[in-house]
Amino acid sequence: MTSTTSIDANTQPIWEYVSIAGYEVPSTPVRQTVKQRLAILHHILGRVDSPAEDPLKKTDELKALPEQMLDLVAPLPNWLSAAEALDLKLADWLEQEKSHPCIILLVGPPYGGHTEILRAWAEQKAWPTLNPPSPEQILAGDDAWLAGLGNTGGSWVFPNLERAYLRHAAGLNQVRTFLDRAYAGDLGRGIIGCDSWAWAFLQHVWHGRLPIVWALEAFDQTRLTHHFQHLAVTADGRQPVFCQSDTGHYVLPPPDADQKTYESSSFLQLLAAHSRGILGVAWAVWRASLRKEQEGKQAAEALAENHIDPRRTIWVTPWDQLNKPVVPGDVRHDEAVVLHTLLLHSGLSLELMRQLLPMSLNRIAETVARLQEAGIVAQDGATWRVAPLGYPPARQFLQEVGYLTDQF
Amino acid sequence: MNGAGDIESIFRNFTVITFIQVGLIVACAWLLAVVSQRVLTWLADRFSGRLRLNLLAAVPVLRLLIIALALALIIPRVIRPTFENLVALLGALGLALGFAFKDYISSLIAGVVTLYEMPYRPGDWIEVNGAYGEVKTINMRATEIITPDDTVVVIPHLKLWDQLIFNSNDGGPNLLCVADFYLHPDHDAMLVKHALYDVALTSTFLQLGQPINVIVLEKPWGTHYRLKAYPIDPRQQFDFLTDLTVRGKAALTSLGIEFAATPASVQFTS
């Protein structure tokens, strides 16, 4: 799982918008695929894999990073940079006096930051941001929201199209009318942001064809490396060193300029494939993987052999030992339906789920509780969402049981 | 002709060893067939969609192969496997069994034909002679289906020769469901058609990649709507129909559509 890598100046931009057809999900290394298949076989046969012998750092020598330190070494993605990349991509379209086409759609997977990026861009450009209709307005077929759309002065940003519909017999008409009007140019020129799951569903609801649909390019190993390294800083303002705890191999290239070659870990390649190139998901897994040494447990000799400075070192849990949520094996139709509905709407309250699902409130609450216990969903105020760590297994599960999935 | 001499020339001399060998082959074949059936069924329950159906369909095929292999191992141990001997033995057996167990043998042969032609496979939803259910197992003589009321119906393969067999999903995951709505004729049909389309589109059981159709038929007593769509899993068909019916009625009621009041003399046909 390691390779020797040289530090090269990489000209690939971190943030880049591409057409939706050109989006490439980072692939899983063949070796890891084989390991996963073997692990499934072992699971079926009831065998337990034994951990690797003699790791550089044993699990009990390490502890999780405090929140404050995590915010320093793995801070939130800077969506402003993505907004700048978007601005660059939009330059030609913005220069046109009469923009054609009049709307551009930006589709992004959950935790891909499409809403945050569009809000940041709209703020920079002082474009008005449209607010979505309330769920009550959607279900009641209240036209007040649609009627108010014409007052934007010709340019607008609607960052969350997924909030303009509900998967209910009465919940689709407004989004159809909105897209019809926007497509026809009645609302002026605008940029729409939409969650990828909602867009996958809306393509069955609205049959128009938008000429420009863009997506933020997936974060592959190279992009993740640059992104994490660029933002990480220790409390004393220095760049930390990220090493895999069992081998000591570098997960991110060492910051010392004189060290041209080094033993590198394939952790970020696996992370990029696991997170399907979604930065928010990769960021959450990255934070969950970081450890620091227990006080007084530094094995100086072993570290010296690997040229590692213990004061700046953040230990990364090996990929196979990382505690990743899994959809419970005994899941039923209820779990699949709840997960799918949460993803199609980018999160819902229990009360709204009751209105959309053919289940009682009690049954929904029980199902959500089971999924929460497994780490697949999380609560954010009154809204339940598929958790960033739970997204990859949830997506894989829904794909396996035949539900509509996004293309990211 | 010396009949006793002929039979002696066909069969080998039986020894205890031969009996033990044949017994062991039969026992192993039986064990292998049972284990393969259990393992494949167990595996199939852990998957869904086409993989599940393929695993279930492999059960009878594998059993047939095991039986053929067992016979191939047993016959040379019991008879001298010359062409004349085989013809004589099979001819005598065929004559005797043909009269005594005509239907049974016919079912066995139909069972083999079933595996070749595959009019139904485990996991398919079939209707034979008014019995509708999911094919659970295809045995040598008969097929077992489980009805939606959890009743096992044993259907001899013999039915294959002269009965109509209705297969709803034919080895695939696509099973069309039809929800019927009977409405008073005085309404905006286009509005109802769109409303019913959205009812299907917003069902959590819907397989979104498949088409949704609303068929409208005018009848003497009112208007008959047939909402056609596919569930994600054929096993969800009754939940799907219930969901379409419940939400369809609610959507139509909210639009102020009146349902047909059928005169008692009118007979429905779906």
Chai-1 contact restraints between the chains, C-beta under 6 A:
chainA,res_idxA,chainB,res_idxB,connection_type,confidence,min_distance_angstrom,max_distance_angstrom,comment,restraint_id
A,R167,B,T202,contact,1.0,0.0,6.0,A-B,restraint_1
A,H168,B,T202,contact,1.0,0.0,6.0,A-B,restraint_2
A,A169,B,D198,contact,1.0,0.0,6.0,A-B,restraint_3
A,A169,B,V199,contact,1.0,0.0,6.0,A-B,restraint_4
A,A169,B,T202,contact,1.0,0.0,6.0,A-B,restraint_5
A,A169,B,R247,contact,1.0,0.0,6.0,A-B,restraint_6
A,A169,B,A251,contact,1.0,0.0,6.0,A-B,restraint_7
A,L172,B,D198,contact,1.0,0.0,6.0,A-B,restraint_8
A,H204,B,L208,contact,1.0,0.0,6.0,A-B,restraint_9
A,V337,B,T204,contact,1.0,0.0,6.0,A-B,restraint_10
A,P358,B,D243,contact,1.0,0.0,6.0,A-B,restraint_11
A,V401,B,S48,contact,1.0,0.0,6.0,A-B,restraint_12
A,G402,B,G49,contact,1.0,0.0,6.0,A-B,restraint_13
A,G402,B,I232,contact,1.0,0.0,6.0,A-B,restraint_14
A,L404,B,L208,contact,1.0,0.0,6.0,A-B,restraint_15
